[in-house]
Amino acid sequence: GESIWKSNVVEDCFAEATVSGTNNVGGLIGRNGNGTSGNYIGGTVLRCSSKSTVTCGNYGGGLIGYNYSGSILQCRSDSTVSGGSIVGGLIGNSGSATIQECHSNSTVSGTQNIGGLIGISGATVSDCAALGTASSTSSNRGGLIGSCTGSVTRCFAAVDLPGNTSSRGGLIGRLTSPGTISKCFWDKSVQT
């Protein structure tokens, strides 16, 4: 779908699909949020999962392509996601949002800002996990998040990160202010 807006709730949904597009492409939701620039409001996505093949230009995710500000709770992705920039196993790009108790076991590939769970995140992420593989041809690649300005708490990543690119991290590829990490860990034994 194109957009979930304001107080809408999507819950207990499952998608198994092949989806392709230019930008904002997700296995279940393309874009969560709408409104005017700087005032985007997103809905809540609860207990949803996706087992999809997603191909995109930019902003691609196994569950959601672009999450502006909605709450993503207890969701899962077991997908294959490939694209250009800003690609994640669960979500491609997330703005100021709450992402809690989510899990991804996906194969993710793109150019830059690639994450096993989220490509770029400004969200509050807690109690989440990522498994699988994340590969890129450029920079900012992480087992959990590719590039992060949000907070990450009690999360885990065991994601293979093949190849040697800049800003590559077992948990987060690039962390910039005001981003924070607390009580997280990753399994480096899976990284090649």
PELIN-V165702 format. One record per residue. N is the residue number from 1. PHI is phi in radians with two decimals (none if undefined). Layout:
# PELIN-V165702
n=N phi=PHI
n=N phi=PHI
This chain:
# PELIN-V165702
n=1 phi=none
n=2 phi=-1.35
n=3 phi=-2.69
n=4 phi=-1.89
n=5 phi=-2.29
n=6 phi=0.97
n=7 phi=-1.57
n=8 phi=-1.15
n=9 phi=-2.20
n=10 phi=-1.96
n=11 phi=-2.42
n=12 phi=0.95
n=13 phi=-1.94
n=14 phi=-2.37
n=15 phi=-2.17
n=16 phi=-2.32
n=17 phi=-2.62
n=18 phi=-1.95
n=19 phi=-2.22
n=20 phi=-2.44
n=21 phi=-3.08
n=22 phi=-1.43
n=23 phi=-2.37
n=24 phi=0.98
n=25 phi=-2.07
n=26 phi=-2.36
n=27 phi=-1.11
n=28 phi=-2.03
n=29 phi=-2.30
n=30 phi=-1.28
n=31 phi=-2.43
n=32 phi=-1.84
n=33 phi=2.32
n=34 phi=-2.73
n=35 phi=2.30
n=36 phi=-1.57
n=37 phi=-0.94
n=38 phi=1.45
n=39 phi=-2.33
n=40 phi=-1.40
n=41 phi=-2.20
n=42 phi=-1.95
n=43 phi=-1.56
n=44 phi=-1.81
n=45 phi=-2.03
n=46 phi=-2.22
n=47 phi=0.92
n=48 phi=-1.89
n=49 phi=-2.50
n=50 phi=-2.48
n=51 phi=-2.26
n=52 phi=-2.23
n=53 phi=-1.94
n=54 phi=-2.07
n=55 phi=-2.20
n=56 phi=-2.55
n=57 phi=-1.36
n=58 phi=-2.35
n=59 phi=1.02
n=60 phi=-2.15
n=61 phi=-2.51
n=62 phi=-1.07
n=63 phi=-1.93
n=64 phi=-2.35
n=65 phi=-1.27
n=66 phi=-2.37
n=67 phi=-1.90
n=68 phi=-1.20
n=69 phi=-2.67
n=70 phi=-1.39
n=71 phi=-1.64
n=72 phi=-2.01
n=73 phi=-2.23
n=74 phi=0.94
n=75 phi=-1.91
n=76 phi=-2.52
n=77 phi=-2.37
n=78 phi=-2.17
n=79 phi=-2.23
n=80 phi=-2.00
n=81 phi=-2.19
n=82 phi=-2.35
n=83 phi=-3.07
n=84 phi=-1.57
n=85 phi=-1.73
n=86 phi=1.18
n=87 phi=-2.29
n=88 phi=-2.42
n=89 phi=-1.10
n=90 phi=-1.87
n=91 phi=-2.38
n=92 phi=-1.24
n=93 phi=-2.36
n=94 phi=-2.25
n=95 phi=-1.45
n=96 phi=-1.23
n=97 phi=-2.61
n=98 phi=-1.99
n=99 phi=-2.17
n=100 phi=-2.41
n=101 phi=0.95
n=102 phi=-1.94
n=103 phi=-2.52
n=104 phi=-2.34
n=105 phi=-2.25
n=106 phi=-2.29
n=107 phi=-1.88
n=108 phi=-2.15
n=109 phi=-2.56
n=110 phi=-3.12
n=111 phi=-1.56
n=112 phi=-2.60
n=113 phi=1.00
n=114 phi=-2.03
n=115 phi=-2.37
n=116 phi=-1.06
n=117 phi=-1.93
n=118 phi=-2.40
n=119 phi=-1.24
n=120 phi=-2.21
n=121 phi=-2.37
n=122 phi=-1.99
n=123 phi=-1.58
n=124 phi=-1.62
n=125 phi=-1.93
n=126 phi=-2.52
n=127 phi=0.97
n=128 phi=-2.04
n=129 phi=-2.50
n=130 phi=-2.38
n=131 phi=-2.24
n=132 phi=2.00
n=133 phi=-2.41
n=134 phi=-2.30
n=135 phi=-2.16
n=136 phi=-2.58
n=137 phi=-1.82
n=138 phi=-2.29
n=139 phi=-2.14
n=140 phi=1.06
n=141 phi=-2.27
n=142 phi=-2.34
n=143 phi=-1.06
n=144 phi=-1.80
n=145 phi=-2.36
n=146 phi=-1.24
n=147 phi=-2.40
n=148 phi=-2.33
n=149 phi=-2.11
n=150 phi=-1.73
n=151 phi=-1.90
n=152 phi=-2.29
n=153 phi=-2.35
n=154 phi=0.90
n=155 phi=-2.06
n=156 phi=-2.44
n=157 phi=-2.40
n=158 phi=-2.37
n=159 phi=-2.09
n=160 phi=-1.29
n=161 phi=-2.11
n=162 phi=-1.18
n=163 phi=1.56
n=164 phi=-1.99
n=165 phi=-2.06
n=166 phi=-1.31
n=167 phi=0.91
n=168 phi=-2.02
n=169 phi=-2.42
n=170 phi=-1.03
n=171 phi=-1.89
n=172 phi=-2.33
n=173 phi=-1.24
n=174 phi=-2.46
n=175 phi=-1.94
n=176 phi=-2.21
n=177 phi=-1.01
n=178 phi=-1.68
n=179 phi=-1.09
n=180 phi=-2.41
n=181 phi=-2.25
n=182 phi=-2.53
n=183 phi=0.98
n=184 phi=-2.00
n=185 phi=-2.69
n=186 phi=-2.46
n=187 phi=-1.72
n=188 phi=-1.35
n=189 phi=-1.18
n=190 phi=-1.55
n=191 phi=-1.57
n=192 phi=-1.84
